[in-house]
Amino acid sequence: MRKNLQVTIDKDSGFCFGVVYAIDMAEEILEEDGYLYCLGDIVHNDEEVARLKAKGLRIIEHEMLPSLQNEKVLIRAHGEAPETYQIALENNITLIDASCPVVLKLQNRIKTSHDDNEKILIFGKHGHAEVIGLQGQTNNEALVFQDIEELDNVDLPPSFTLYSQTTKSVDKFYAIKAELIDRGYEVKANDTICRQVSNRYEDLGDFVRQYDKILFVSGKKSSNGKVLYDVCKAANPNSYFISSPNEIEPSIFREHETVGICGATSTPMWLMKEVKQVLESF
């Protein structure tokens, strides 16, 4: 007879406060109105998006916004560029602004804390909703890069200001800063990484080292998920990335093994609990 696996969910994993805030606001309006438009996926997790769609959430892309009139539209935690607010004003759209306070603070710093002719670099993921919002504060003049190699053949001024997407790796940010200084640039670096996210890196490493196997649960579109999964893999090579319970591969587990479950800041606790139930049924 096969013995059950011992399964533990990381109590510090799951939604960050910015995502909780956005989803709470959405559910409140859905309960009152029966539907609500949301500009882009409310969270980078397909399962959570599907749950909210079933309650009446209507996901729209930016090109659809100008065609709406007299509606309520949710701005998710990632924040938005100034253009979105202008369109809403022109079309009598009520914006339910669930932008994360950490992101709003960063947007404000980028917009107000330097000269117009100062070059701005943003360490972030190309095309990411938060990064698009940050670029919007600079009239799309900021230079976005994901890796230092992208700057190898770029003609940069002698001095510039460096910012970071809020969910990036702190270690990588400071390594990039050091490398740019080594290349002879004067770098005004603004560490704008969310500490609720960055503090998870160390805690997550401590968690995953305690178990034989790790299942990291995250949406494939989550950039934070990719960073945290790398942390898992480095601390425990027997770590596996899944997006839903049906991606679990039973053959990788053995009798009496301990399994830890953890996730991204966009991973709902209910999904990690479903994964735990499936594992315990093996």
ChimeraX attribute file (.defattr): number of C-alpha atoms within 10 A of each C-alpha:
attribute: neighborCount
match mode: 1-to-1
recipient: residues
	/A:1	4
	/A:2	8
	/A:3	11
	/A:4	15
	/A:5	18
	/A:6	16
	/A:7	19
	/A:8	17
	/A:9	20
	/A:10	17
	/A:11	10
	/A:12	15
	/A:13	23
	/A:14	23
	/A:15	18
	/A:16	17
	/A:17	14
	/A:18	20
	/A:19	24
	/A:20	19
	/A:21	16
	/A:22	22
	/A:23	21
	/A:24	12
	/A:25	16
	/A:26	26
	/A:27	18
	/A:28	11
	/A:29	17
	/A:30	18
	/A:31	12
	/A:32	9
	/A:33	11
	/A:34	12
	/A:35	19
	/A:36	23
	/A:37	23
	/A:38	22
	/A:39	21
	/A:40	17
	/A:41	19
	/A:42	25
	/A:43	24
	/A:44	22
	/A:45	23
	/A:46	18
	/A:47	18
	/A:48	19
	/A:49	18
	/A:50	13
	/A:51	11
	/A:52	19
	/A:53	16
	/A:54	10
	/A:55	16
	/A:56	19
	/A:57	23
	/A:58	19
	/A:59	17
	/A:60	14
	/A:61	11
	/A:62	10
	/A:63	8
	/A:64	9
	/A:65	18
	/A:66	13
	/A:67	8
	/A:68	15
	/A:69	13
	/A:70	10
	/A:71	13
	/A:72	19
	/A:73	22
	/A:74	25
	/A:75	24
	/A:76	27
	/A:77	25
	/A:78	27
	/A:79	23
	/A:80	25
	/A:81	20
	/A:82	15
	/A:83	13
	/A:84	18
	/A:85	14
	/A:86	11
	/A:87	15
	/A:88	20
	/A:89	12
	/A:90	10
	/A:91	15
	/A:92	13
	/A:93	19
	/A:94	15
	/A:95	18
	/A:96	18
	/A:97	15
	/A:98	23
	/A:99	20
	/A:100	22
	/A:101	14
	/A:102	18
	/A:103	25
	/A:104	18
	/A:105	12
	/A:106	22
	/A:107	22
	/A:108	12
	/A:109	16
	/A:110	22
	/A:111	17
	/A:112	11
	/A:113	8
	/A:114	13
	/A:115	8
	/A:116	10
	/A:117	7
	/A:118	12
	/A:119	18
	/A:120	20
	/A:121	20
	/A:122	21
	/A:123	21
	/A:124	24
	/A:125	19
	/A:126	13
	/A:127	10
	/A:128	15
	/A:129	18
	/A:130	25
	/A:131	24
	/A:132	19
	/A:133	22
	/A:134	32
	/A:135	23
	/A:136	20
	/A:137	21
	/A:138	19
	/A:139	12
	/A:140	13
	/A:141	12
	/A:142	20
	/A:143	17
	/A:144	25
	/A:145	16
	/A:146	15
	/A:147	14
	/A:148	15
	/A:149	10
	/A:150	10
	/A:151	14
	/A:152	9
	/A:153	7
	/A:154	9
	/A:155	7
	/A:156	13
	/A:157	10
	/A:158	10
	/A:159	15
	/A:160	17
	/A:161	17
	/A:162	24
	/A:163	24
	/A:164	26
	/A:165	24
	/A:166	24
	/A:167	24
	/A:168	23
	/A:169	20
	/A:170	20
	/A:171	10
	/A:172	13
	/A:173	24
	/A:174	13
	/A:175	13
	/A:176	18
	/A:177	22
	/A:178	14
	/A:179	13
	/A:180	16
	/A:181	14
	/A:182	10
	/A:183	9
	/A:184	10
	/A:185	16
	/A:186	15
	/A:187	16
	/A:188	14
	/A:189	17
	/A:190	16
	/A:191	16
	/A:192	20
	/A:193	20
	/A:194	18
	/A:195	13
	/A:196	15
	/A:197	19
	/A:198	18
	/A:199	11
	/A:200	18
	/A:201	20
	/A:202	12
	/A:203	13
	/A:204	20
	/A:205	17
	/A:206	13
	/A:207	23
	/A:208	27
	/A:209	18
	/A:210	14
	/A:211	18
	/A:212	18
	/A:213	22
	/A:214	26
	/A:215	24
	/A:216	25
	/A:217	28
	/A:218	31
	/A:219	23
	/A:220	14
	/A:221	14
	/A:222	19
	/A:223	20
	/A:224	21
	/A:225	24
	/A:226	18
	/A:227	15
	/A:228	28
	/A:229	24
	/A:230	15
	/A:231	20
	/A:232	27
	/A:233	18
	/A:234	14
	/A:235	18
	/A:236	20
	/A:237	15
	/A:238	17
	/A:239	23
	/A:240	18
	/A:241	22
	/A:242	18
	/A:243	21
	/A:244	17
	/A:245	17
	/A:246	9
	/A:247	10
	/A:248	17
	/A:249	11
	/A:250	10
	/A:251	6
	/A:252	9
	/A:253	16
	/A:254	15
	/A:255	12
	/A:256	12
	/A:257	14
	/A:258	17
	/A:259	23
	/A:260	21
	/A:261	24
	/A:262	27
	/A:263	30
	/A:264	27
	/A:265	28
	/A:266	27
	/A:267	28
	/A:268	22
	/A:269	18
	/A:270	12
	/A:271	19
	/A:272	25
	/A:273	15
	/A:274	13
	/A:275	23
	/A:276	21
	/A:277	13
	/A:278	13
	/A:279	19
	/A:280	14
	/A:281	8
	/A:282	13
